[in-house]
Amino acid sequence: MRITESTKRLEAYTPGEQPKSKAVIKLNTNENPYPPSPKCAKTLASFDLDRLRRYPDPVFMALREEIAKITGAKTENVFVGNGSDEILSLSAKAFVENNEIIASLNPSYSLYKTLAAIRDVEWAGSPIGGKIRIPENSSLFLWTNPNAPTGELAKPQDIALFARNFKGVVIVDEAYADFAKVNCMSLATAPKNKNIIVMRTLSKSYSLAGLRVGFCIGPKDLIEALYKIKDSYNVDAIAQSVALAALKDRAYHKKTVSKVIKTRKFFTKELVKRGWDVIPSEANFVFAKPPKGSAADIFAALKKKNIFVRYFPGELTGGRLRITIGTDEEMTRLLKALDSIACS
Ligand SMILES: Cc1ncc(COP(=O)(O)O)c(C=O)c1O
């Protein structure tokens, strides 16, 4: 029995805590506080179990057709993953040689660094703001937009300019783009762009984190590379059906997204009133610095009150808390709790 050296060295990714108790106000993993579209429930209720005797469509054509409609892409430019995390993992295999580097903004989605470690290559982070600075032999750049955990939104033209001068593949990770005022989808569908992939997930704006469906759009050769190396049946039959129902219900999606944005505005205003420094967010969370007390202490005090937010220790992130936008009621309860622990 032998475990590779890189696996032995690996510091595994730590996902946000998933509490067992329903009493917890859970604002730590950027999930959606509203249920998925009622069309998903209908699809599940009428799902013919006999279909599970058979393998699912390995190339999820019905889903791709719907995604193509939404994004303006051709189906040959669409790939679907078992969550967008799977797409990231496949990309680390398909677009990076053993001596090359995976790069991203820093701070950003902390899984990127772990993916590089799993792939046994280096990761490099570029400071946010100003020109991107990364090593010459970087071959995959993961640009989270809006960024996580900061919530900041980069301009599509700045990402396009960066990609033009980058020799590798740029994946714009748009996990939170449905909550933002602009997105980069037109960069992925423009035939002149040869190295830009735009990735989305159903985990956030569609309230389907438990289903595990993400997708990406990009140039045909890059998308074909992902199909080549994926597991044969990476998206199960139930996930394909439920995801399709969610994508088709555009009106419900729009309504849910606008509720979250409205609550984000209300909550940001309330935090600012209390003296917090809140980075203007285009996502379904805010990254905020308390006027007094340490972020770590407030995180712990909230946890005692059954309110979970996210704290990322470290020089770049340790001064702030990342707080997912829940319902108005949840955010009001959080504000009350913050007032009672006297950090404002
Ligand atoms: C920036 C970013 N990308 C990707 C993901 C993963 O999404 P999925 O649930 O589709 O794997 C997350 C989840 O938190 C995220 O924050």
The ligand as a MOL file (V3000), in Angstrom:
LIG
                    3D

  0  0  0     0  0            999 V3000
M  V30 BEGIN CTAB
M  V30 COUNTS 16 16 0 0 0
M  V30 BEGIN ATOM
M  V30 1 C -15.8340 30.8570 -6.1320 0
M  V30 2 C -16.4600 29.5210 -6.0550 0
M  V30 3 N -16.3490 28.6880 -7.0880 0
M  V30 4 C -16.8920 27.4660 -7.0600 0
M  V30 5 C -17.5820 27.0230 -5.9640 0
M  V30 6 C -18.1060 25.6170 -5.9510 0
M  V30 7 O -19.3600 25.5100 -6.4000 0
M  V30 8 P -20.0620 24.1140 -6.6540 0
M  V30 9 O -21.0210 23.9250 -5.5650 0
M  V30 10 O -20.7000 24.2710 -7.9820 0
M  V30 11 O -19.0060 23.0580 -6.6830 0
M  V30 12 C -17.7330 27.8440 -4.8570 0
M  V30 13 C -18.4500 27.3610 -3.6770 0
M  V30 14 O -18.4810 27.9190 -2.6350 0
M  V30 15 C -17.1590 29.1250 -4.8990 0
M  V30 16 O -17.2270 29.9560 -3.8560 0
M  V30 END ATOM
M  V30 BEGIN BOND
M  V30 1 1 1 2
M  V30 2 1 2 3
M  V30 3 2 2 15
M  V30 4 2 3 4
M  V30 5 1 4 5
M  V30 6 1 5 6
M  V30 7 2 5 12
M  V30 8 1 6 7
M  V30 9 1 7 8
M  V30 10 2 8 9
M  V30 11 1 8 10
M  V30 12 1 8 11
M  V30 13 1 12 13
M  V30 14 1 12 15
M  V30 15 2 13 14
M  V30 16 1 15 16
M  V30 END BOND
M  V30 END CTAB
M  END
